[in-house]
């Protein structure tokens, strides 16, 4: 599998996002400076779809928010293969949201390491 992040892997469905954040079906955990909220979904064309949120409360300027979003996307894109292999073998589909918690911009390498930790923990927790 290539290390790409196509549009089909972006979470765009308002219904799924609402269900993820309001319903009791989702699970979440944090590895500072990131928090991941995830939920099993009906089988879709891709095994996992993601949403990235950097609150305006943390960074007022869009330039900084976009920088952090790019860092998170890049870290996820490089490290998603293990999660995808597990989901494809078990025939699952997951919707997940990455939420940035820190007030400061962290290095790209640190964010990538935290995403590796998040994805490894998620692989352990999936049924």
OpenMM code with the backbone's topology and positions (N, CA, C; nanometers):
from openmm import Vec3, app, unit

residues = "UNK UNK UNK UNK UNK UNK UNK UNK UNK UNK UNK UNK UNK UNK UNK UNK UNK UNK UNK UNK UNK UNK UNK UNK UNK UNK UNK UNK UNK UNK UNK UNK UNK UNK UNK UNK UNK UNK UNK UNK UNK UNK UNK UNK UNK UNK UNK UNK UNK UNK UNK UNK UNK UNK UNK UNK UNK UNK UNK UNK UNK UNK UNK UNK UNK UNK UNK UNK UNK UNK UNK UNK UNK UNK UNK UNK UNK UNK UNK UNK UNK UNK UNK UNK UNK UNK UNK UNK UNK UNK UNK UNK UNK UNK UNK UNK UNK UNK UNK UNK UNK UNK UNK UNK UNK UNK UNK UNK UNK UNK UNK UNK UNK UNK UNK UNK UNK UNK UNK UNK UNK UNK UNK UNK UNK UNK UNK".split()
positions = [
    Vec3(0.0850, -0.1182, 0.0000),
    Vec3(0.0000, 0.0000, 0.0000),
    Vec3(0.0889, 0.1237, 0.0000),
    Vec3(0.0529, 0.2211, -0.0792),
    Vec3(0.1291, 0.3447, -0.0859),
    Vec3(0.1055, 0.4319, 0.0365),
    Vec3(0.1970, 0.5239, 0.0581),
    Vec3(0.1822, 0.6151, 0.1707),
    Vec3(0.1135, 0.7426, 0.1240),
    Vec3(-0.0116, 0.7307, 0.0887),
    Vec3(-0.0873, 0.8467, 0.0437),
    Vec3(-0.2046, 0.8698, 0.1373),
    Vec3(-0.2667, 0.9843, 0.1248),
    Vec3(-0.3852, 1.0155, 0.2041),
    Vec3(-0.4910, 1.0724, 0.1095),
    Vec3(-0.5627, 0.9834, 0.0383),
    Vec3(-0.6616, 1.0314, -0.0586),
    Vec3(-0.7851, 1.0916, 0.0090),
    Vec3(-0.8620, 1.1612, -0.0685),
    Vec3(-0.9838, 1.2268, -0.0195),
    Vec3(-1.0796, 1.1258, 0.0436),
    Vec3(-1.0818, 1.0030, -0.0079),
    Vec3(-1.1736, 0.9018, 0.0450),
    Vec3(-1.1423, 0.8645, 0.1896),
    Vec3(-1.0210, 0.8945, 0.2374),
    Vec3(-0.9850, 0.8647, 0.3759),
    Vec3(-1.0121, 0.9812, 0.4698),
    Vec3(-1.0675, 1.0901, 0.4185),
    Vec3(-1.1027, 1.2031, 0.5039),
    Vec3(-1.2461, 1.1832, 0.5525),
    Vec3(-1.2687, 1.2128, 0.6775),
    Vec3(-1.4020, 1.1970, 0.7355),
    Vec3(-1.4819, 1.3241, 0.7086),
    Vec3(-1.5847, 1.3124, 0.6260),
    Vec3(-1.6643, 1.4287, 0.5861),
    Vec3(-1.8095, 1.4180, 0.6304),
    Vec3(-1.8534, 1.3009, 0.6692),
    Vec3(-1.9933, 1.2783, 0.7009),
    Vec3(-2.0320, 1.3419, 0.8344),
    Vec3(-2.1219, 1.4386, 0.8299),
    Vec3(-2.1672, 1.5053, 0.9513),
    Vec3(-2.2382, 1.4075, 1.0448),
    Vec3(-2.3078, 1.3122, 0.9893),
    Vec3(-2.3794, 1.2136, 1.0695),
    Vec3(-2.2813, 1.1302, 1.1518),
    Vec3(-2.1747, 1.0833, 1.0874),
    Vec3(-2.0753, 1.0017, 1.1575),
    Vec3(-2.0026, 1.0848, 1.2628),
    Vec3(-1.9692, 1.2097, 1.2295),
    Vec3(-1.8997, 1.2966, 1.3253),
    Vec3(-1.9886, 1.3239, 1.4462),
    Vec3(-2.1162, 1.3541, 1.4237),
    Vec3(-2.2087, 1.3772, 1.5348),
    Vec3(-2.2214, 1.2531, 1.6217),
    Vec3(-2.2327, 1.1375, 1.5581),
    Vec3(-2.2445, 1.0122, 1.6317),
    Vec3(-2.1189, 0.9857, 1.7147),
    Vec3(-2.0035, 1.0200, 1.6582),
    Vec3(-1.8772, 0.9955, 1.7265),
    Vec3(-1.8639, 1.0816, 1.8528),
    Vec3(-1.9078, 1.2067, 1.8452),
    Vec3(-1.8872, 1.2970, 1.9578),
    Vec3(-2.0049, 1.3047, 2.0543),
    Vec3(-2.1240, 1.2582, 2.0162),
    Vec3(-2.2372, 1.2648, 2.1077),
    Vec3(-2.2774, 1.1279, 2.1596),
    Vec3(-2.2700, 1.0267, 2.0753),
    Vec3(-2.3131, 0.8939, 2.1167),
    Vec3(-2.2121, 0.8276, 2.2083),
    Vec3(-2.2547, 0.7234, 2.2756),
    Vec3(-2.1674, 0.6508, 2.3659),
    Vec3(-2.0915, 0.5395, 2.2966),
    Vec3(-2.0942, 0.5375, 2.1635),
    Vec3(-2.0317, 0.4282, 2.0893),
    Vec3(-1.8823, 0.4509, 2.0678),
    Vec3(-1.8339, 0.5717, 2.0900),
    Vec3(-1.6942, 0.6013, 2.0592),
    Vec3(-1.6060, 0.5833, 2.1825),
    Vec3(-1.4781, 0.5650, 2.1561),
    Vec3(-1.3784, 0.5523, 2.2613),
    Vec3(-1.2714, 0.6558, 2.2345),
    Vec3(-1.1991, 0.6946, 2.3405),
    Vec3(-1.0937, 0.7923, 2.3197),
    Vec3(-0.9834, 0.7749, 2.4225),
    Vec3(-0.8654, 0.8231, 2.3873),
    Vec3(-0.7530, 0.8293, 2.4797),
    Vec3(-0.6567, 0.9353, 2.4288),
    Vec3(-0.5650, 0.9760, 2.5155),
    Vec3(-0.4729, 1.0840, 2.4813),
    Vec3(-0.3285, 1.0406, 2.4961),
    Vec3(-0.2463, 1.0941, 2.4104),
    Vec3(-0.1014, 1.0912, 2.4234),
    Vec3(-0.0606, 1.2346, 2.3936),
    Vec3(-0.0328, 1.3095, 2.4996),
    Vec3(-0.0106, 1.4530, 2.4864),
    Vec3(0.0932, 1.4816, 2.3800),
    Vec3(0.0687, 1.5680, 2.2879),
    Vec3(-0.0321, 1.6722, 2.2725),
    Vec3(-0.1505, 1.6329, 2.1847),
    Vec3(-0.1775, 1.5043, 2.1667),
    Vec3(-0.2883, 1.4619, 2.0815),
    Vec3(-0.3885, 1.3782, 2.1584),
    Vec3(-0.5129, 1.3870, 2.1151),
    Vec3(-0.6197, 1.3016, 2.1669),
    Vec3(-0.6849, 1.2378, 2.0446),
    Vec3(-0.7157, 1.1097, 2.0545),
    Vec3(-0.7827, 1.0433, 1.9440),
    Vec3(-0.9187, 0.9932, 1.9936),
    Vec3(-1.0210, 1.0189, 1.9145),
    Vec3(-1.1564, 0.9683, 1.9393),
    Vec3(-1.1878, 0.8791, 1.8206),
    Vec3(-1.2262, 0.7537, 1.8468),
    Vec3(-1.2514, 0.6623, 1.7356),
    Vec3(-1.3769, 0.5812, 1.7606),
    Vec3(-1.4327, 0.5322, 1.6501),
    Vec3(-1.5582, 0.4587, 1.6564),
    Vec3(-1.5627, 0.3606, 1.5392),
    Vec3(-1.6093, 0.2418, 1.5650),
    Vec3(-1.6278, 0.1435, 1.4587),
    Vec3(-1.7470, 0.1897, 1.3735),
    Vec3(-1.7338, 0.1757, 1.2424),
    Vec3(-1.8415, 0.2163, 1.1521),
    Vec3(-1.8765, 0.1007, 1.0599),
    Vec3(-1.9803, 0.1217, 0.9808),
    Vec3(-2.0161, 0.0231, 0.8794),
    Vec3(-1.9021, 0.0149, 0.7792),
    Vec3(-1.8845, -0.1005, 0.7190),
    Vec3(-1.7751, -0.1200, 0.6234),
    Vec3(-1.7907, -0.0218, 0.5077),
    Vec3(-1.6858, 0.0567, 0.4842),
    Vec3(-1.6856, 0.1541, 0.3754),
    Vec3(-1.5751, 0.1190, 0.2767),
    Vec3(-1.5555, 0.2050, 0.1779),
    Vec3(-1.4546, 0.1770, 0.0754),
    Vec3(-1.3124, 0.1807, 0.1313),
    Vec3(-1.2897, 0.2556, 0.2400),
    Vec3(-1.1577, 0.2574, 0.3034),
    Vec3(-1.1704, 0.2051, 0.4463),
    Vec3(-1.0674, 0.1374, 0.4964),
    Vec3(-1.0738, 0.0820, 0.6322),
    Vec3(-1.0774, 0.1888, 0.7419),
    Vec3(-1.0179, 0.3057, 0.7171),
    Vec3(-1.0156, 0.4105, 0.8195),
    Vec3(-1.0359, 0.5463, 0.7546),
    Vec3(-1.1091, 0.6313, 0.8252),
    Vec3(-1.1247, 0.7692, 0.7793),
    Vec3(-1.0920, 0.8606, 0.8970),
    Vec3(-1.0285, 0.9736, 0.8687),
    Vec3(-0.9809, 1.0599, 0.9761),
    Vec3(-1.0361, 1.2015, 0.9649),
    Vec3(-1.0401, 1.2652, 1.0816),
    Vec3(-1.0772, 1.4053, 1.0951),
    Vec3(-0.9688, 1.4675, 1.1828),
    Vec3(-0.9207, 1.5846, 1.1474),
    Vec3(-0.8169, 1.6507, 1.2258),
    Vec3(-0.8716, 1.7835, 1.2756),
    Vec3(-0.8591, 1.8064, 1.4063),
    Vec3(-0.9120, 1.9284, 1.4655),
    Vec3(-0.8031, 1.9984, 1.5467),
    Vec3(-0.7805, 2.1246, 1.5148),
    Vec3(-0.6911, 2.2095, 1.5918),
    Vec3(-0.7750, 2.3297, 1.6345),
    Vec3(-0.8135, 2.3363, 1.7623),
    Vec3(-0.9067, 2.4395, 1.8060),
    Vec3(-0.8543, 2.5817, 1.7901),
    Vec3(-0.9437, 2.6711, 1.7526),
    Vec3(-0.9112, 2.8122, 1.7397),
    Vec3(-0.8754, 2.8708, 1.8765),
    Vec3(-0.9247, 2.8075, 1.9814),
    Vec3(-0.8926, 2.8512, 2.1169),
    Vec3(-0.7422, 2.8383, 2.1442),
    Vec3(-0.6776, 2.7375, 2.0845),
    Vec3(-0.5345, 2.7139, 2.1051),
    Vec3(-0.4485, 2.8064, 2.0188),
    Vec3(-0.4849, 2.8188, 1.8911),
    Vec3(-0.4088, 2.9019, 1.7971),
    Vec3(-0.5062, 2.9942, 1.7257),
    Vec3(-0.4941, 3.1231, 1.7489),
    Vec3(-0.5853, 3.2191, 1.6867),
    Vec3(-0.5596, 3.2329, 1.5372),
    Vec3(-0.4337, 3.2222, 1.4968),
    Vec3(-0.3973, 3.2418, 1.3563),
    Vec3(-0.4134, 3.1130, 1.2768),
    Vec3(-0.4794, 3.1242, 1.1620),
    Vec3(-0.5039, 3.0072, 1.0767),
    Vec3(-0.3739, 2.9468, 1.0256),
    Vec3(-0.2711, 3.0280, 1.0082),
    Vec3(-0.1431, 2.9783, 0.9595),
    Vec3(-0.0873, 2.8717, 1.0536),
    Vec3(-0.0945, 2.8990, 1.1840),
    Vec3(-0.0432, 2.8032, 1.2826),
    Vec3(-0.1314, 2.6792, 1.2900),
    Vec3(-0.2639, 2.6982, 1.2841),
    Vec3(-0.3548, 2.5828, 1.2863),
    Vec3(-0.3289, 2.4936, 1.1662),
    Vec3(-0.3107, 2.5534, 1.0498),
    Vec3(-0.2855, 2.4745, 0.9288),
    Vec3(-0.1517, 2.4019, 0.9360),
    Vec3(-0.0505, 2.4639, 0.9977),
    Vec3(0.0790, 2.3985, 1.0143),
    Vec3(0.0635, 2.2715, 1.0981),
    Vec3(-0.0086, 2.2818, 1.2087),
    Vec3(-0.0276, 2.1660, 1.2967),
    Vec3(-0.1083, 2.0582, 1.2252),
    Vec3(-0.2100, 2.0977, 1.1490),
    Vec3(-0.2883, 1.9993, 1.0730),
    Vec3(-0.2011, 1.9260, 0.9720),
    Vec3(-0.1133, 1.9985, 0.9041),
    Vec3(-0.0221, 1.9352, 0.8084),
    Vec3(0.0710, 1.8365, 0.8782),
    Vec3(0.1202, 1.8731, 0.9959),
    Vec3(0.2084, 1.7838, 1.0709),
    Vec3(0.1351, 1.6554, 1.1095),
    Vec3(0.0105, 1.6676, 1.1544),
    Vec3(-0.0678, 1.5503, 1.1947),
    Vec3(-0.0982, 1.4628, 1.0734),
    Vec3(-0.1399, 1.5244, 0.9627),
    Vec3(-0.1674, 1.4475, 0.8407),
    Vec3(-0.0449, 1.3708, 0.7938),
    Vec3(0.0698, 1.4355, 0.7975),
    Vec3(0.1936, 1.3727, 0.7524),
    Vec3(0.2308, 1.2554, 0.8437),
    Vec3(0.2198, 1.2735, 0.9745),
    Vec3(0.2499, 1.1656, 1.0681),
    Vec3(0.1565, 1.0471, 1.0503),
    Vec3(0.0286, 1.0749, 1.0295),
    Vec3(-0.0688, 0.9671, 1.0081),
    Vec3(-0.0409, 0.8952, 0.8764),
    Vec3(-0.0159, 0.9721, 0.7716),
    Vec3(0.0071, 0.9149, 0.6388),
    Vec3(0.1249, 0.8175, 0.6393),
    Vec3(0.2296, 0.8514, 0.7111),
    Vec3(0.3491, 0.7667, 0.7139),
    Vec3(0.3316, 0.6406, 0.7985),
    Vec3(0.2404, 0.6431, 0.8960),
    Vec3(0.2334, 0.5347, 0.9941),
    Vec3(0.1021, 0.4573, 0.9964),
    Vec3(0.0181, 0.4753, 0.8971),
    Vec3(-0.1137, 0.4119, 0.8990),
    Vec3(-0.1140, 0.2665, 0.8530),
    Vec3(-0.0057, 0.2167, 0.7961),
    Vec3(-0.0063, 0.0851, 0.7316),
    Vec3(-0.0391, -0.0288, 0.8280),
    Vec3(0.0140, -0.0258, 0.9509),
    Vec3(-0.0137, -0.1341, 1.0467),
    Vec3(-0.1624, -0.1380, 1.0817),
    Vec3(-0.2206, -0.0214, 1.1044),
    Vec3(-0.3636, -0.0123, 1.1351),
    Vec3(-0.4464, -0.0636, 1.0179),
    Vec3(-0.4112, -0.0258, 0.8960),
    Vec3(-0.4857, -0.0687, 0.7772),
    Vec3(-0.4791, -0.2195, 0.7593),
    Vec3(-0.3623, -0.2792, 0.7827),
    Vec3(-0.3490, -0.4243, 0.7686),
    Vec3(-0.4408, -0.4961, 0.8658),
    Vec3(-0.4454, -0.4501, 0.9916),
    Vec3(-0.5324, -0.5129, 1.0908),
    Vec3(-0.6795, -0.4975, 1.0522),
    Vec3(-0.7187, -0.3770, 1.0103),
    Vec3(-0.8584, -0.3524, 0.9756),
    Vec3(-0.9012, -0.4337, 0.8538),
    Vec3(-0.8129, -0.4487, 0.7567),
    Vec3(-0.8484, -0.5254, 0.6373),
    Vec3(-0.8584, -0.6745, 0.6657),
    Vec3(-0.7736, -0.7266, 0.7548),
    Vec3(-0.7823, -0.8697, 0.7874),
    Vec3(-0.9084, -0.8993, 0.8687),
    Vec3(-0.9470, -0.8071, 0.9561),
    Vec3(-1.0665, -0.8289, 1.0380),
    Vec3(-1.1931, -0.7759, 0.9729),
    Vec3(-1.1790, -0.7118, 0.8559),
    Vec3(-1.2926, -0.6585, 0.7815),
    Vec3(-1.3710, -0.5543, 0.8622),
    Vec3(-1.2985, -0.4659, 0.9280),
    Vec3(-1.3569, -0.3558, 1.0052),
    Vec3(-1.3388, -0.2248, 0.9315),
    Vec3(-1.4099, -0.1250, 0.9793),
    Vec3(-1.3908, 0.0111, 0.9328),
    Vec3(-1.3978, 0.1032, 1.0550),
    Vec3(-1.3091, 0.2019, 1.0602),
    Vec3(-1.2990, 0.2893, 1.1765),
    Vec3(-1.3039, 0.4347, 1.1320),
    Vec3(-1.3754, 0.5155, 1.2085),
    Vec3(-1.3722, 0.6610, 1.1901),
    Vec3(-1.2998, 0.7172, 1.3117),
    Vec3(-1.2032, 0.8041, 1.2882),
    Vec3(-1.1286, 0.8595, 1.4016),
    Vec3(-1.1028, 1.0082, 1.3839),
    Vec3(-1.0889, 1.0748, 1.4983),
    Vec3(-1.0619, 1.2179, 1.4995),
    Vec3(-0.9384, 1.2423, 1.5854),
    Vec3(-0.8440, 1.3179, 1.5299),
    Vec3(-0.7262, 1.3605, 1.6041),
    Vec3(-0.7507, 1.5037, 1.6500),
    Vec3(-0.7387, 1.5280, 1.7799),
    Vec3(-0.7604, 1.6606, 1.8362),
    Vec3(-0.6306, 1.7066, 1.9012),
    Vec3(-0.5854, 1.8250, 1.8655),
    Vec3(-0.4603, 1.8782, 1.9181),
    Vec3(-0.4889, 1.9479, 2.0505),
    Vec3(-0.4108, 1.9181, 2.1551),
    Vec3(-0.4392, 1.9678, 2.2889),
    Vec3(-0.3451, 2.0772, 2.3380),
    Vec3(-0.2270, 2.0888, 2.2809),
    Vec3(-0.1255, 2.1793, 2.3333),
    Vec3(-0.1471, 2.3230, 2.2851),
    Vec3(-0.0921, 2.4176, 2.3606),
    Vec3(-0.0968, 2.5581, 2.3218),
    Vec3(0.0252, 2.5993, 2.2412),
    Vec3(0.1214, 2.5091, 2.2276),
    Vec3(0.2441, 2.5405, 2.1562),
    Vec3(0.2631, 2.4455, 2.0396),
    Vec3(0.3328, 2.4930, 1.9385),
    Vec3(0.3629, 2.4091, 1.8226),
    Vec3(0.4766, 2.3150, 1.8595),
    Vec3(0.4574, 2.1879, 1.8317),
    Vec3(0.5550, 2.0847, 1.8632),
    Vec3(0.6232, 2.0441, 1.7324),
    Vec3(0.7439, 1.9898, 1.7422),
    Vec3(0.8168, 1.9516, 1.6214),
    Vec3(0.7447, 1.8384, 1.5482),
    Vec3(0.7679, 1.8304, 1.4196),
    Vec3(0.7057, 1.7286, 1.3354),
    Vec3(0.7458, 1.5882, 1.3799),
    Vec3(0.8717, 1.5711, 1.4191),
    Vec3(0.9192, 1.4394, 1.4637),
    Vec3(0.8475, 1.3949, 1.5905),
    Vec3(0.8242, 1.4883, 1.6812),
    Vec3(0.7546, 1.4538, 1.8055),
    Vec3(0.6094, 1.4161, 1.7782),
    Vec3(0.5435, 1.4908, 1.6907),
    Vec3(0.4046, 1.4587, 1.6558),
    Vec3(0.3984, 1.3216, 1.5889),
    Vec3(0.4930, 1.2937, 1.5008),
    Vec3(0.4953, 1.1636, 1.4336),
    Vec3(0.5136, 1.0497, 1.5339),
    Vec3(0.6009, 1.0699, 1.6322),
    Vec3(0.6218, 0.9676, 1.7359),
    Vec3(0.4945, 0.9465, 1.8179),
    Vec3(0.4244, 1.0538, 1.8501),
    Vec3(0.2995, 1.0426, 1.9277),
    Vec3(0.1915, 0.9723, 1.8463),
    Vec3(0.1865, 0.9986, 1.7166),
    Vec3(0.0882, 0.9321, 1.6312),
    Vec3(0.1189, 0.7830, 1.6215),
    Vec3(0.2472, 0.7471, 1.6135),
    Vec3(0.2843, 0.6051, 1.6155),
    Vec3(0.2342, 0.5391, 1.7422),
    Vec3(0.2515, 0.6066, 1.8564),
    Vec3(0.2041, 0.5532, 1.9841),
    Vec3(0.0522, 0.5396, 1.9844),
    Vec3(-0.0184, 0.6424, 1.9364),
    Vec3(-0.1648, 0.6385, 1.9310),
    Vec3(-0.2140, 0.5229, 1.8447),
    Vec3(-0.1564, 0.5075, 1.7264),
    Vec3(-0.2010, 0.4019, 1.6353),
    Vec3(-0.1688, 0.2634, 1.6908),
    Vec3(-0.0532, 0.2487, 1.7561),
    Vec3(-0.0188, 0.1191, 1.8168),
    Vec3(-0.1180, 0.0850, 1.9284),
    Vec3(-0.1525, 0.1853, 2.0089),
    Vec3(-0.2499, 0.1602, 2.1162),
    Vec3(-0.3876, 0.1274, 2.0595),
    Vec3(-0.4232, 0.1941, 1.9515),
    Vec3(-0.5520, 0.1678, 1.8895),
    Vec3(-0.5564, 0.0250, 1.8341),
    Vec3(-0.4466, -0.0209, 1.7747),
    Vec3(-0.4399, -0.1577, 1.7235),
    Vec3(-0.4591, -0.2581, 1.8370),
    Vec3(-0.4027, -0.2294, 1.9546),
    Vec3(-0.4195, -0.3185, 2.0703),
    Vec3(-0.5642, -0.3213, 2.1184),
    Vec3(-0.6303, -0.2060, 2.1166),
    Vec3(-0.7648, -0.1951, 2.1735),
    Vec3(-0.8768, -0.2434, 2.0813),
    Vec3(-0.8492, -0.2497, 1.9515),
    Vec3(-0.9561, -0.2938, 1.8606),
    Vec3(-0.9890, -0.4409, 1.8858),
    Vec3(-1.1177, -0.4760, 1.8789),
    Vec3(-1.1568, -0.6148, 1.9055),
    Vec3(-1.1105, -0.7109, 1.7989),
] * unit.nanometer
topology = app.Topology()
chain = topology.addChain("A")
for resn in residues:
    res = topology.addResidue(resn, chain)
    for name in ("N", "CA", "C"):
        topology.addAtom(name, app.Element.getBySymbol(name[0]), res)
